[in-house]
Amino acid sequence: MADLKDFAEQLVNLTVKEVNELATILKDEYGIEPAAAAVAVAAGPAAGGDDSAEAQTEFDVMLKAAGASKLAVVKLVKELTGLGLKEAKELVDGAPSAIKEGVSKDEAEALKAQLEEAGAEVELK
């Protein structure tokens, strides 16, 4: 078990260059196309802290279109934003428009999922 933990520790501490070399070896010598290598490569610079300033931390939830269930979308926008019915309807009618701005990624994705479930077309910026 300790050997596996050591191996896992070595994998976690690989540099981007080493991950690319490992991916090449797995592909050329063993015929394995490592799909997870892209995730490890993407996580590499962020772990170093050099490119972490470029990572987006605030998102805007943009309503592109109300879709077929406009009434359901208006009700949901009213609920999510705390606006009155008239204001929520105007927001939906004025699409594309921002539903919420400067929210976390998790909150933005949750809002997007709820709005899409109601039939709206939504985009995160």
Salt bridges, closest charged atoms under 4 A:
GLU33 OE1 - LYS27 NZ 3.83
ASP93 OD1 - LYS70 NZ 2.48
ASP93 OD2 - LYS89 NZ 2.68
GLU107 OE2 - LYS100 NZ 3.73
GLU116 OE2 - LYS112 NZ 3.98
GLU123 OE1 - LYS125 NZ 3.95
